[in-house]
């Protein structure tokens, strides 16, 4: 287990989670006007906080030693899956704590969005490899900022997921399903990249 922690550079992820907590706490419910192709709408700064966790997790999972792990007897894929789940749950707990302690309900979306973007990143990692996986969450956030409120009256489109309010249950369900797919894809990722 100690070798896995060293190989995965887990302290990098701990630092990323700490920065995420600081950004989520500092951002709270703060809104900022950003360019959009739909109607003008202020967006919460906390939308960008999950990217810190996604990039940290992508780095940690990308530090695998494929040949050594394939020949070993330790359940490395299970360790990686547990790490992903622990990361997502920690992000959700931090967002919940910030929302309650600072009375900033919008900050609560950071946890749901982190779970969704982690799942999206892991599915992209399985389908297209490590290099693409790092870009997908960033591209999703930027694209949703630009196109997310192009509905009839400028309302937010439900498929954006990250722009939905904290109590939007379909967004919670989508984040849960995406995270589950991402966690399930973790063991398959090295195999798919090896055959590419």
N, C-alpha and C positions, 0 to 999 in steps of 0.2 A: 504494500500500500504506500509506503514511504517513497519507493521508487516511482510509482505512478504520480504522486503529488509533485515530485521533482521534475519528472518528464513533462507533465502537463503545465508546469509553471503556474500552479494554483494561486500563489500570491498576486500575480498579475490580475486575476479575476477578483480577488478580494479588494484590491485597489480600485478596480473599475466599479465595483459595487459601492465602495465608499464615496467615490466621485458622483455616482448616480444618486446616492442618498443626499449628498450636499446640494447637487443641482436641483433635485426634486424639492428639497426643503426651501432653497433660495427662490425657486420659481413660483411655488405655490399656485395661486390662481392668476398670476400675472399674464395679461394678454398683450399681444403685439400684432400690429397690422403687417401682413405679408402679401406679396403679389399673388394674385389669383386670376384664373381665367373666368371664374364665375363672378358673383357679386362680391363686393368688398366685405370681408369678415375678419374680425380679430381672432387670432389663434393663441391658445395657451403655449407659453414657452416650454412647459413641461413635456410637450410632444417630442422634443429632441432628446430628453433624458434617456429613454430606452436604448438609443443608439450607442451610448457608452457601454452598456452591459452587453449588447450584441457584438460589438467590436472586441471587447475583452474575451467573451466566450469563444468567438471565432478564432482568436489568437491562441487561446488555451487548447481548443480541440485541434487546431492546425499544427500543434507541436508534437503530434504523435510520431512514434518510431515504428512505422508499419511492419518492417521485417521482424523486429524484436517482439512486437506484440502478437504477430501472427504465429510465431513459434513458441510463445510462452504458454503457461497453463493458467495464468490468472484471468479472471473474467473482466478484462479491461473495458469491453463495450458496456458492461453493466455498471462499472465505475463511472464511465462517461455519461451514461443515461442518468445515474443518480446525481452527478454533478450538474447536469442540465436542469433537472427538476429542482434541486436545491437552489440553484441560481434564480430560477423563475419564482419559486415560492418566497425567497428572500426579497426579490424586487417587489412582489405583490405586498408583502408585509411592510416594507419600507414605505411604499406609496400609501397604504392604509394608515400607517402611523402618522405620516405627514398630514394626510387629510383630516385626521381626528385632532392631532395636537395643535396644528396651525389653523384649524377651521377653514381648510382649503379643499372643498369637495372635488374641484377639477384635478387636483394632484392625484386623486385616486385612480384616474385613467392611466397613469404611468405604469402601474402594475399590470393591468390588463393589456396595455399596448406592448409592454416588454415581453409578456408571455406570447402574444401574437407574433411579434417580430422575431423572437427567438425561434419559434416554430417555422416561420417563413424562411429564415436563414438556414435552418437545418434541412428543410426539404430542398432548398436550392443547392445546398452542399451535396446532397445525395444525387440530385439530378445533374448538376452542371459542374460540381467541383468546388474546391475551397476558394479560388479567386473570385468566382461569381457570387458565392455565398456572402462574402463580406459586403458586396455592393448592394445586394437586393434590399435589405432593410432601409438603407439610406435612400435608395431610389424610390421605395414605397412611400416614405415620409414626404419626400419632395414632390412626387407625383400627386399624392393626396392633397398636399397644400395647394397645388395648382389647379387640380380638377375636382376636388372634393365637394365643392358647393356649386356645381353647375346645374342644379335641379331647376325646375320651373320657376320658383320664386326665390332662387338663391339658397334654398335649404340644403343642408348637408346630405350627400348621398349615403345610403346605408351601407353600401359595399366598401366604403372607405375604412370602416372599423375603427381606426385610430382617432377619427374625429367625432365619434359618437360620445354622448354624455356618459358619465360613470354608471348610471342605472339602466343603460340600454342592454337588455338581456340578449338579443341576437348577437351583439358585438362580443359579449362575454362568452356565449356559446361558440362563436367563430374562433375566438382566441383559444378556448379550451381544446377544440378539435384540431386547430393548427399546431398547437404545442404538442398534443398527443401524437400527431403524424410526424412531427419533427423528432420527438424522443424515439419513436419506433424506427425512424430512419437512421439513427446514429450507428448501429452496428453495420448497416449496409453501406455506409459512406466509403470506407476504405476499399471495399471490394469493387464498387463501381468506379472509383478513381483508378484503381489498379488495372482495370480492363480498358480504360479510355486511352 
